[in-house]
Amino acid sequence: MKMLKEVLDKIDKIILNRANVIMDDVIKQICLIENKLKIKLPDELKEFYIRYNKNHYMLTAYYIFKSVDALKIEDEVLIIGYSNEYIEKYGISIADLNNACINVKVAAYDDTSNWLIYEELSKFIVNCVVFQTINLLEASAVLDDVEITLEEYFIPLYNVKGKDNKRISYISNKGDILGLHFIDENVVYFGSATDEILNEFEEKAKIDLDWL
């Protein structure tokens, strides 16, 4: 949980998402939905909503997250959001809410019977927040992953040990560029607050970014 807060703080330094957030209001909403659904939300999910529940753009920039008061349970799965264009949905099994390691699961939007493990909850939140942020930043671009050695210019935002990573989030050594590596798709998305920052990175790394 401490790791998640530290990572989200780093992201928030690039794009300010906590402006005008009245924390007590969100905490009250969290308590209300917990009582309504008769569950306890994981601390990681609470942290996400405390930071971003009042920010419509962070909830809908690419992934579509339910606002905290709209959370619902379908067939013993807490539905937390959807992929772009509602092709997939993401949820957490009610039976897993008290586990030490909580996994987010994915299923087709219209299928509630075939849930597959997608990512560990903290990684899911970080990866989604990074991609939401990239989609909101003034400057964004994409690059085939074979064209760059990310570790020369970026550090991972969390421990990436293991072979089951579908996505890995990065922040530049200077702390001014976010990156998200979609491993199966072999592409990396980048985002920064200004074109100048990405231009400087493009020149330094001697790469040709595909600007979005």
C-alpha positions as CSV (number, residue, x, y, z in Angstrom):
1,M,0.0,0.0,0.0
2,K,2.9,2.4,0.8
3,M,4.4,1.5,-2.6
4,L,1.1,2.4,-4.3
5,K,0.8,5.8,-2.6
6,E,4.5,6.7,-3.5
7,V,3.9,5.7,-7.1
8,L,0.7,7.7,-7.5
9,D,2.5,10.7,-5.9
10,K,5.1,10.5,-8.7
11,I,2.4,10.3,-11.3
12,D,0.5,13.3,-9.7
13,K,3.6,15.4,-10.0
14,I,3.4,15.2,-13.8
15,I,-0.3,15.9,-13.9
16,L,-2.2,17.3,-11.0
17,N,-5.3,15.2,-10.3
18,R,-6.0,16.0,-6.7
19,A,-7.1,19.6,-7.1
20,N,-10.5,20.3,-5.5
21,V,-10.8,16.9,-4.0
22,I,-12.6,17.0,-0.7
23,M,-11.3,13.8,0.9
24,D,-14.0,13.5,3.6
25,D,-16.7,13.5,0.9
26,V,-15.0,10.6,-0.9
27,I,-14.4,8.6,2.3
28,K,-18.1,9.1,3.2
29,Q,-19.1,7.7,-0.3
30,I,-16.7,4.7,0.2
31,C,-18.4,4.0,3.6
32,L,-21.8,4.2,2.0
33,I,-21.1,1.8,-0.8
34,E,-19.4,-0.6,1.5
35,N,-22.5,-0.7,3.7
36,K,-24.7,-1.0,0.7
37,L,-22.8,-3.9,-0.9
38,K,-21.9,-5.4,2.5
39,I,-18.2,-5.6,1.7
40,K,-14.9,-3.9,2.5
41,L,-13.1,-2.4,-0.4
42,P,-9.4,-3.1,-0.6
43,D,-7.1,-0.3,0.6
44,E,-5.6,0.0,-2.9
45,L,-9.0,0.6,-4.4
46,K,-9.9,3.1,-1.7
47,E,-6.7,5.1,-2.4
48,F,-7.6,5.2,-6.1
49,Y,-11.0,6.6,-5.4
50,I,-9.8,9.1,-2.8
51,R,-7.5,10.6,-5.4
52,Y,-9.5,10.3,-8.6
53,N,-13.2,9.8,-7.9
54,K,-14.0,13.5,-8.4
55,N,-11.9,13.6,-11.6
56,H,-14.1,12.6,-14.5
57,Y,-11.2,12.6,-16.9
58,M,-9.1,10.2,-14.8
59,L,-12.1,7.9,-14.6
60,T,-12.8,7.9,-18.4
61,A,-9.7,9.0,-20.3
62,Y,-9.3,5.5,-21.8
63,Y,-10.4,2.9,-19.4
64,I,-13.9,3.5,-18.0
65,F,-13.9,3.2,-14.2
66,K,-17.1,3.2,-12.2
67,S,-17.4,6.0,-9.8
68,V,-17.3,4.7,-6.2
69,D,-21.0,5.2,-5.7
70,A,-21.8,3.2,-8.9
71,L,-19.8,0.1,-7.9
72,K,-21.9,-3.1,-8.1
73,I,-21.7,-6.8,-7.7
74,E,-22.5,-9.2,-10.5
75,D,-22.4,-13.0,-9.9
76,E,-20.1,-12.6,-6.9
77,V,-17.7,-10.3,-8.7
78,L,-17.2,-6.6,-7.8
79,I,-17.3,-4.8,-11.1
80,I,-14.9,-1.8,-11.1
81,G,-14.6,-0.8,-14.7
82,Y,-14.4,-1.5,-18.5
83,S,-12.0,-1.3,-21.3
84,N,-12.2,1.3,-24.0
85,E,-15.5,0.9,-26.0
86,Y,-16.7,-1.6,-23.4
87,I,-15.2,-4.6,-25.0
88,E,-14.0,-6.1,-21.6
89,K,-14.9,-5.6,-18.0
90,Y,-12.7,-5.8,-14.9
91,G,-13.7,-7.0,-11.5
92,I,-12.6,-8.6,-8.3
93,S,-14.1,-11.8,-6.9
94,I,-15.9,-11.1,-3.6
95,A,-14.2,-14.2,-2.2
96,D,-10.8,-12.7,-2.9
97,L,-11.4,-9.3,-1.2
98,N,-9.7,-10.4,2.0
99,N,-6.7,-12.1,0.3
100,A,-3.2,-10.8,0.9
101,C,-2.7,-10.7,-2.8
102,I,-5.8,-9.5,-4.7
103,N,-6.1,-10.0,-8.4
104,V,-8.2,-8.1,-10.9
105,K,-10.0,-10.4,-13.3
106,V,-11.1,-9.7,-16.9
107,A,-14.1,-11.0,-18.9
108,A,-15.8,-10.1,-22.1
109,Y,-18.4,-7.4,-21.5
110,D,-21.4,-9.6,-22.1
111,D,-19.9,-12.7,-20.4
112,T,-20.1,-13.2,-16.6
113,S,-19.0,-16.9,-16.6
114,N,-15.4,-16.8,-17.9
115,W,-13.3,-14.6,-15.6
116,L,-9.5,-14.7,-16.1
117,I,-6.8,-13.3,-13.9
118,Y,-5.5,-10.1,-15.4
119,E,-3.2,-8.3,-13.0
120,E,-2.5,-7.9,-9.3
121,L,-4.6,-5.0,-8.0
122,S,-1.8,-2.5,-7.2
123,K,-0.2,-3.0,-10.6
124,F,-3.6,-2.8,-12.3
125,I,-4.3,0.6,-10.7
126,V,-0.8,2.0,-11.4
127,N,-0.9,0.8,-15.1
128,C,-4.4,2.2,-15.7
129,V,-3.6,5.5,-14.0
130,V,-0.4,5.8,-16.1
131,F,-2.3,5.2,-19.3
132,Q,-5.2,7.5,-18.3
133,T,-2.6,10.2,-17.6
134,I,-0.8,9.6,-20.9
135,N,-4.1,10.1,-22.7
136,L,-4.7,13.4,-20.8
137,L,-1.2,14.9,-21.2
138,E,-0.5,17.5,-23.8
139,A,2.2,15.4,-25.4
140,S,1.9,11.7,-26.1
141,A,3.5,9.2,-28.5
142,V,4.0,5.5,-29.2
143,L,7.0,3.5,-30.3
144,D,7.7,-0.1,-31.1
145,D,9.5,-1.6,-28.1
146,V,12.4,-3.0,-30.2
147,E,13.5,0.5,-31.0
148,I,14.5,1.4,-27.4
149,T,16.1,0.0,-24.3
150,L,13.7,1.4,-21.8
151,E,16.0,0.9,-18.8
152,E,18.5,3.4,-20.2
153,Y,16.1,6.2,-19.7
154,F,13.3,5.0,-17.4
155,I,12.8,3.1,-14.2
156,P,9.8,0.8,-13.5
157,L,7.2,2.2,-11.1
158,Y,7.0,-1.1,-9.2
159,N,8.7,-4.5,-8.8
160,V,8.6,-6.2,-12.2
161,K,9.9,-9.6,-11.1
162,G,8.0,-12.5,-12.6
163,K,7.1,-13.6,-16.1
164,D,3.4,-12.8,-16.1
165,N,3.5,-9.1,-16.7
166,K,1.1,-7.9,-19.4
167,R,2.0,-4.2,-18.9
168,I,4.8,-2.4,-17.1
169,S,4.7,1.2,-16.1
170,Y,7.8,3.5,-16.2
171,I,8.8,6.9,-15.2
172,S,11.8,8.7,-16.8
173,N,15.0,9.2,-14.8
174,K,14.1,12.9,-14.6
175,G,10.6,12.2,-13.5
176,D,9.0,14.1,-16.3
177,I,7.8,11.4,-18.7
178,L,5.5,8.4,-18.1
179,G,5.7,5.2,-20.1
180,L,3.6,2.1,-20.4
181,H,4.9,-1.0,-22.1
182,F,2.2,-3.2,-23.5
183,I,4.3,-6.4,-23.7
184,D,2.1,-8.6,-25.9
185,E,1.5,-5.8,-28.4
186,N,5.3,-4.9,-28.4
187,V,4.6,-1.1,-28.1
188,V,5.4,1.6,-25.5
189,Y,3.3,4.7,-25.0
190,F,4.9,7.8,-23.6
191,G,3.4,11.0,-22.2
192,S,4.7,14.3,-20.8
193,A,3.4,17.7,-19.9
194,T,4.9,19.5,-22.9
195,D,6.0,18.7,-26.5
196,E,9.4,20.0,-25.6
197,I,10.0,17.3,-23.0
198,L,9.2,14.5,-25.4
199,N,11.2,16.2,-28.2
200,E,14.3,16.3,-26.0
201,F,13.8,12.7,-25.1
202,E,13.3,11.7,-28.8
203,E,16.6,13.4,-29.8
204,K,18.6,12.1,-26.9
205,A,17.4,8.5,-27.5
206,K,17.8,8.8,-31.2
207,I,14.3,7.4,-31.9
208,D,11.4,8.4,-34.1
209,L,8.3,8.6,-32.1
210,D,4.9,8.2,-33.6
211,W,3.1,11.2,-32.1
212,L,-0.5,10.8,-31.1
